[in-house]
Amino acid sequence: MWNPTRFGQVLSDVQRTRAEYIRTELDIGLTFLDIAANTRDPKHCQRCMCTAIEALRTADKFFRDAQLVDSDDDLYRRREQLRQRLLEMCE
């Protein structure tokens, strides 16, 4: 039986879970950049940066599909922080 209230709750849960997943991907990317910045091994640094790039790409993919609300401004800040740090480290 169709229950619009339940549907709204499920949709809200999906959006919240998607936002948590995006946040986790961005945190992973930032963590790998921290590791890259503190390692002396160039190959390890490169692998960490590649992982950070992949985390950003994954987050971007889910950003495109997400219908985020204003409370998710933190996600946009984190994404921009990750993107900016990657650009700086690649220079």
Phi and psi in degrees as a GROMACS rama.xvg file:
@    title "Ramachandran Plot"
@    xaxis  label "Phi"
@    yaxis  label "Psi"
@TYPE xy
-70.2032  127.303  TRP-2
-131.879  100.263  ASN-3
-61.6101  -30.8381  PRO-4
-66.4152  -44.9223  THR-5
-65.0857  -39.7875  ARG-6
-60.183  -43.1483  PHE-7
-61.7045  -38.8849  GLY-8
-65.8958  -43.2864  GLN-9
-64.1806  -44.5188  VAL-10
-60.6356  -41.8695  LEU-11
-62.8483  -41.6462  SER-12
-62.7169  -41.2927  ASP-13
-62.7502  -44.7826  VAL-14
-64.9596  -40.2299  GLN-15
-65.9904  -41.9147  ARG-16
-65.3607  -39.7752  THR-17
-62.8121  -42.5426  ARG-18
-63.791  -39.7219  ALA-19
-64.0151  -40.2753  GLU-20
-64.0485  -44.1568  TYR-21
-60.9593  -44.5037  ILE-22
-59.8973  -42.6614  ARG-23
-63.4681  -43.9416  THR-24
-60.7858  -43.5049  GLU-25
-65.3713  -39.7229  LEU-26
-63.9634  -38.9622  ASP-27
-61.4572  -47.1367  ILE-28
-58.7067  -45.2334  GLY-29
-65.5671  -36.9789  LEU-30
-64.3905  -45.0409  THR-31
-66.3274  -30.7771  PHE-32
-68.4407  -37.8522  LEU-33
-60.5404  -43.3204  ASP-34
-64.0905  -44.8888  ILE-35
-59.5839  -38.6782  ALA-36
-70.6907  -19.852  ALA-37
-112.488  8.53812  ASN-38
-101.519  151.478  THR-39
-99.2321  -12.1265  ARG-40
-86.5619  114.017  ASP-41
-59.0601  -37.0295  PRO-42
-67.5587  -40.9492  LYS-43
-65.058  -40.9007  HIS-44
-59.7178  -45.7481  CYS-45
-63.4432  -42.884  GLN-46
-62.4425  -40.8345  ARG-47
-65.0593  -40.6357  CYS-48
-66.6248  -38.6504  MET-49
-63.2051  -38.7947  CYS-50
-66.043  -39.363  THR-51
-64.1923  -40.1035  ALA-52
-63.726  -42.7359  ILE-53
-63.9053  -38.5292  GLU-54
-63.3969  -40.9864  ALA-55
-64.7222  -42.98  LEU-56
-61.8101  -42.1566  ARG-57
-64.9267  -45.7799  THR-58
-59.9042  -43.1944  ALA-59
-60.8405  -39.6857  ASP-60
-59.7183  -44.5081  LYS-61
-74.7848  -28.5409  PHE-62
-60.7151  -42.0456  PHE-63
-61.5866  -36.4225  ARG-64
-87.1575  -17.2748  ASP-65
-80.7977  148.994  ALA-66
-111.804  79.7734  GLN-67
-81.4165  148.983  LEU-68
-100.509  173.481  VAL-69
-56.3762  -29.5177  ASP-70
-67.2201  -10.8486  SER-71
-92.4301  17.8112  ASP-72
-55.9713  -30.9776  ASP-73
-60.1121  -36.5029  ASP-74
-64.4005  -40.7894  LEU-75
-65.2872  -39.0832  TYR-76
-64.9328  -43.9148  ARG-77
-63.3798  -42.1806  ARG-78
-62.0785  -43.7691  ARG-79
-66.0755  -38.082  GLU-80
-62.0172  -46.2676  GLN-81
-62.5692  -46.0247  LEU-82
-60.6917  -45.0803  ARG-83
-65.4348  -43.3922  GLN-84
-64.257  -38.0763  ARG-85
-62.662  -44.3535  LEU-86
-60.3766  -43.2545  LEU-87
-63.585  -41.5241  GLU-88
-72.5601  -23.4005  MET-89
-84.9499  -10.5291  CYS-90
